Every structure is written in C-alpha cells, then in structure tokens.
C-alpha cells in the first residue's frame, strides 16, 4: 500500500533528547467521547480531544447522522446530541479514512437504529476484516452487505427494536466489545458481553459516566461479564481527554535508547488496560518515574519521566498483549537495542492492524541492522547490547502511522539516518509527532 503523494523523511541521531512535552489526547477516549456525546440529550463539552484524521472521521460521521458538533478552540469541542435512538439517515456514504475504531464502533451504533449506512475507507482500512463485528451485530438483527472477505465498502441496515444478545468474545478485542455494547444501548433488555481476556475498558467507564446502567462481574476464572441495560438515557457530560499512552510511548522509548536523554511526558492516561508497554519496559530495566498521579473523568493520569537506560531482553507473556497491542512496533525497536534476546508470542492480531505489523517491523528492523526472527505469532529479537544499529536504509511504512513513528524513533540511535518512505499517515493519530521530536533534540 502506498500513498499517491508520499512524504519521505529521514531521522538521525542528534545527541541526547531532553525536555517536557505533552502528547495529543487519547485516541480511544476521543472517539468514544464524540459518539456518546452525540447520543446524549443536551450539550457535552470535550477538552483535550485528539484532532487527528481518525477522530475527525468520527466527528464527521456523527454530524452526518444528526449531531451538532463544533470546534470552539484547540482540542475544545461542543456536541449537541440527538439521544439514544435519535440518529438520522446519513445523506451520503460515511468515509472512515484509515480509522478501524471509527468503523467498528459506528457499525455497532447503526445496528440498532432505523437507518442504513454505507461505510467506505482508504486502501489500508479497506483490507481490514470486519467479520468479527458483523457476526455479533447480525445476531442482534442488523443486516450487512460487505465486500468479499467481509471488508469495506460495506452497508449496514439497522433493526429497531434490536435483539439483545449474550456474546462471548472469540478474540480479545475492545472494538468488538464496544460495538456490541453500543448496539445494546438502543436494544430492549440486557445485552451481555463475556470477555475471557480483559481489553481496554474505556467504553465501560465512559458509558457509566454518561449514565448508562452497566455492571461488570468477574467470575472465579477471571472472565468478565459486562451487562448493559438497553433503551438508555444518556446525560451530557464535560470530558477532559488524557494524553494518549500509545502516543507517549514513542518519545519515552526514544529517551530510553538514546544515551544521556531525560524526557517527561505530561498528563498521560494510565488506564491499567493500556499500560502493558510501560510494565514490560520496566521489566527490561527502564528507568521510568510517575509523578502528579491523579484521576481525570474516571481515568487515572500521571506525568511520566524516562531516562536513558540499559535495557535487557525479556520474554513477554502472551497475556500482556492486549494491554500493549498498539505499542508493540515501538517496543520491538527498544528490544532491538537491548542486551540479549527478547521473545514475543500470541501476537496474531498484529497481522490484521493497519498493516501486517509483524512482517513490516521484522523487514524494517533487519534493513537497519537488527537481528530479528519472524515467527507466525511474534518476533524474536537479539538486541545490539545498547550499541547503535547501522541504519542507512529506507523502510516501508505501508501507510501505517505506528510503523512510521517506530522507525523515526529507531533513527535516534543508529550510526546512519533512517528514512521512512512516507510520514504523512502519522497525522491520523499524532499530528504533532515530528515537531515534538525536534523540540526534544533542541
């Protein structure tokens, strides 16, 4: 996959990184805050919203279905909602760009409304499987017409009243869980999602915050039973979106691998379902300190300071994967510069993200001099012992923002610059990434 107008960029070692930065708002929370505000009756106010392309696609879709959404300042937005059940027929296809989260969650919303919506997206999104969401939503009565392989373009015809279901997640997926719960908002009775492996819980926290009747029970086997009472009445909220822990991982890993560096990232979301990368980096020997710990809108938040550290290779337990699934690309960069061997497994999900992240990271790391073995469900990486990698190559990001940022970070500790073939996709999640890295070099 390639962009018709790629913007290549080269990233080089420029000595220690230092300074204090703030990363954009959490992408997962930004999507959900717009959607639930659009389903509340009255005006919600959101500050710290991530203004990347993915989240703007969600805003455009909710506008197209009747919500009034207005940007009133930097990261500050107001939303006048239409109420649960009040979404209207969009006049045109909903263009999701590159956003898998927008697509899957909005499919859930549409599934229990009396409307028909067509979802389209870019070349990358149009290859991603939607069957995992189509299956449970079909059980609730929605009808789907998808492209071959269950991909976009795709048409959803919602059913009212939708059928509440009990659904056991076959794969650990916060998106599937959220899609079913969002559909359940406008279904009579109780919709239950059974989650054998915990995934990020922003939807549950935010649904409760908006006034939905949602309960969570964990059985003796550690399986979560999430029950939502349908035909909900959501109340407007004031939401402060914390900094995205996935985005924060990039400047933090850059500091950990670059000798002499010390970087602080402020106001980072520390939801325990999202902090696997930080726990694993600490196991590797990373010097991370957490200050100013507090709670913002039901989500834990802290400032994180990272100092250059001698990292050691580890074996990452597969059960940690859901809490760091988006951060594995930059984690692989850290592992490539550690002492000894890092082994990862249980990462099949990385093959169906914005790209096949296992294959791309393996190929790119090898190109810049790392020793990597690609396995079916993970990578085995023999680190450089803290020495810089060779660099000097151009890597293929395949329109994947996290691949592009990971190799930009790798370039901070290579003998020769690392060129990313196209950095334009970074705007989907972290529009200020390049300016933040430059500021830390200064």
N, C-alpha and C positions, 0 to 999 in steps of 0.2 A: 504494500500500500504506500502510495506516495502522493504528496500534495502537488498540485499543478504549479504553485508558486512557493517552493521551499525556501526557507531562510536558514542556511547553514551558519554555525558559529563555532569558534574554537575556544577551548577553555584550557588555561595554562596555570602552572604553579607560580604564584606571585608572593610566596612567603607566608608568614603566619596570618591567620584570619582573627580579627578581634572586633568587638562591638556588641551592641544590644539592638535587636531587631524584633519586629512584630510581623508575624505571617498572616495571610488573609484568613477570613473566617472559615470555620469547619464546613466542608462541602456537604457532608451528610446532613448536618443540622440545618444548613441553609436551604437545601431542597425541601426538607420536611416543614420548616417554619413557613415557607411560602404556601405549601399545599394545605396545611392545617389552618393557617390564617384565612385562606380562601374558602374554607368550609365552615368557618365560624361566622356568627351573625354580628356585624359591627366592625369597628376599626381595630386592627392589630398594628403594633409598631415594632419594627425589627431594626436593631443596630448591629454593626459588625458583619453584615451579610457579605458572603463571598461574591464578588462581582465578576466571576469568570464565566466563560461561554456556556458551560454546562448548566449553571444555576440560572443564567439569563434565559436559557431554553425552557426551564421550568416556569419562570415568571411569564414568558410569552404564552405558554400553553394554558396557564390558569387564567390569563387575561382573555384568551380566545374562548374560554368556557364560562365567561361572565364575571369573574372577579375584577375589581378595580384595584390595580397595583401601580404605585407611584414611587419613584425615587426622589427623595427630598434632600439628599446630601450624600456625602461619601460613606457608603455602606449603610445608609439610613433609608428605610423604606416604610411606606404605609400600605396596608392591604385592607380593603373593604370586602368582606366575604359574602357569599351567597347562601350559606347554610348547607348542612348535610342534605343531600337530595336535590340541591338547587343548581347544580352545574348545568350549563346550557349547551346545545348542539354547536360545535365549532364550525365556522363557515368554510374552513379550508383544512388541509392536512396539517397535523402538528409536527413541526420539524424539530427533532430532538438533537440535531447536530451529532456530537460524539458521546452523549450522555446516556449510559446504560441505566443509571439510577433513575433519571427522569422517566425514561421509557417504562421500566418495570413497575415503578410505583404508580405512575399515572394510568397504566393499564388496570391496576387494581381499583383506582378511583372510578374510572369509566365503567368498569364491570358491573357496578351496582347503581348506575344512573341510566335514565331512559334517554340514551343518546348513542350515536355511532361516531367513532373517531378513527381516523387513519393516522398511523404513526410512520414517519419517514426519518432517515438519518443519513450521516455521511458514510463513506465507503467502509470505514472501520466498524462503526456501530451496526451497519447492515450485515456484517458477518457474524455478529454475536447471537448466541442461542437464546430464544425467548420461550422455548417449550416448557422450561421449569416453572414459568409464571402462567403460561397458557393452561397447563394441566389443572392446577387447583382452581383457577378462575372459571374454567369450563364447568367444574363441578358445582360452582355457585350459580351457573345458568348463563354466563356470558357466552357469546358466540364469536369465534375468531376465524378470520381468513388471512392466513400468513403466506409469505413467500416460501419456496421449497426449503426444507430444513428448519422451519419454524422461525424464520428471520424477518427483518423489515424489508420492504414495506409490509405493513400489517394492519388489518382493520378489526376493530373491536365493536361489537354491538352489545350494550349493557342490558341487564334484565332488572325490572322492578316489579314486585319485590325480589331481590336476590335471595339465594338459598344459603343460610348459614351452614358452615361445614366444620368438621373437626379434621384438621390436616396435619399429618406428621411430615416434617421436612425431610426429604430424602437426601439432600445435601445441605451443608451448613451455609446458609445464605440469608443475610439480613434483608436483601432486596425482596426475596420471595416471601419471607415472613411479613415484611411491611406491606407488600402488595395485597396479601390475604387480609391483613388487619384493616387496611384502608377500604377494601371492598366491604368488609364486615360492618363498617360504620353505618352504611345505609341498608343493612340487611336486618330483618326482624329476628329476634332471638340472639343466641350466643354463638359467636364464631371463635373457635379454639385452634391455636397453632401449637403443636407439640414440637419442641426443639431439643433434640438429643445432645447437640453440641452448641453451647452458647455463642451467639454472634452479637455484634454491636446492638445496643438496646436503645438507641436514640428515639426510635418510633414509640416504644412503650413509655419512656419518660415523657415525651412530648404529648402523646395522646392523653396521658393522665393530667399533664399541666393544662391542657385545653378543656379538661372537664369530662373526658370520656370515662365510662365505668369499665376499668380494665384491671384485672387481677392476675397475679403471677404466683404460681405454686411450683416449688421444686420437689420432685419425689425422691425417694431414698436412693435411686440410681443417678441422681443429679440431672434428670431430664426436666426441662422447664415446660410447664403447661400455662400458656398465655390465653386468657379468656377475655373477650370483648363483648359487651352488651351493645347490640346494634340500635339503629334509629336514634343515634346520639345527638345531643345538642351541644355543640362546641361553643365555648365563650372566648371572645377575643383576648389576646394576651400582649404583653410587652416582652419582647425576646431580645436578649443580648447573646449574640453568637460568639462562642470562644474561638480562639485560633485553632486551625486545623492541625491535629497531631501528625497527620500524614505529611503535610507540607513542612512542619517543623523538623521532621526527620532529616531533610536534605541539608540545611545549614548545620544541624547538630552533627551528622556524620562527617561533613566537610571539616568541622573543627576537630573531631576525634582523630582523623587520619593525617592532618596537616601539622607538622611539628611546630610547637610554640603558640598554638592557637588557643583562644578562650572566647567563646561566643555565648551570649544569653539570648534566648527567645522568650518573649513575654506573653502572658495571657494564653497559654496553650491548654486546650481541653485535655483532661487526664481521666476520661471515662475508662474504667478498668477493662472494658471490652475492646479498647483501642490502643492500649499501651504495651502490647507484646514486644514491639521493636525496642523500647527502652529497657524492658526487663532483660531481653536477650543481649543487648549491648552491655548492660551491667555485668551479666554473667561472663562476657568476654573480657571484662576488666575496664570498661569505660568509666571515666570519672564524670558522673552526672550528679548535679545537685538541684534540688527542687525547693524553691522559696515562694513566699507570698501565696501559700496554698489557701484556696477558698472555694466557695460554691457559687455559681452564677446560673440562675434559671434552672436549677435542678441538675446541673452538670459540674463535676469537680474541675478546677482550673489551677494552674501553677505557672511560675516562671522557671524555665529550665536552663541551667548553665552547663555547657560542655567544655571540657579542657582536653587538649591533646593527650591521648592515652595509648599505651602499648597494649594492643588487643590480642587475645588468644583465640584460636579456633575452638569451636564447640559443636556439639550435636544438638540441633534444635528439635525439641519434642514435637511430633506432628500435631498434638492437641493445642499447641500455641498458635498454629497457623491462622485460625480465624481472627485472632486479635492483632495480627500484623500483616494480613494478606496483601494490602496495598503497599506495604513498606519493604517487601522482600527485594525488589530491584536495588534499592539503595543499601539494604543490608548485605546483599551479595558484594557490593563494592567494598564495604567495610571488611568483609570476610577475605576478600582478595588481597588485603594489605595486612592481615593479621599474622600472628605466629602460629604455624601448624594448620591442621585441617578442620574445615567446617563442613558438616554434613546436614543437608535438609531433605525432608521427605514429606509425603502427604500433600504435595502442592499441585495436584492435578488442576485445581481451579485457576492457577496462573496461566494455563494454556488457553483459557477462554475469556481472558480480560480484554482490554482494548487491543491487545495483540497476544501472541504466544510469548509471554514474558520469560519463560524458562529458556526457550530457544534463542530469543534475541539477546538476553543477558549473557548466556553462555558464549554466543558468537562474538558479541562486542567485547566481553572481558578477555577472551582469547586474543582478539585482534590487538588489544593494548598490552598484551604480555602476561596475563594471568593464567594460572594453571587450573583448568576447570574440566570436570567430567559431567556431562549432561545425562541424567537418568530419566526414566519415564515420569517420575513424580517429584523430582527435585534436582538440586545441583550439589556436587561435591567439589569443594574449592580448597586448594592448597595455597595458603597465603604467602606473601612475599617476605614475611618476617619484619614488616614495618618499613622495608625499603620501598622507594617509589617504583611504580610499574614503568614499562618502557614508553607507553603512549605512542603518539605519532601516527595514529590511524583515524580514518573516518568511520564512524559507526552508524548503523541503520537504526533509526528510532521507530520506524513503521507507524508514524502518526500517533505514537503513544507518549503522552506527556511525562509519565513517570520514568520511562526508559530514557527520554531525552535529559531529564534532570539528573538521573543517576550518573550518566556519563559526564555531565557537566561537573558533578561533584568529584568523580574519579580523576578528572583533569587537574584537580588541585594538588594531586600527589603523584604526578608522572614526570619522567625526565623530559618528555616532549608533549606538546599540546594534543588534546583530544578534540577532534572535530565531530560535532553532532550534525548529521545530514540535514535536519530540519527542526528548529526550536520553536516554530510557530504553534505547535499543539500545546505547549506549556501554558498558553493563555486559558486553556479550558479549566485549569484548577488553581494556577499560581501565577497570575499576570505580573506580579512584582518580583518574580524569582531572580531574573538577571540583575536587576538594579540592587537587590539585597546582597547578592554575592559580590558585586562590585563594591558596595559600601563596606562590606566586611574586609575586603582587600585593602581599602584605603586606611 
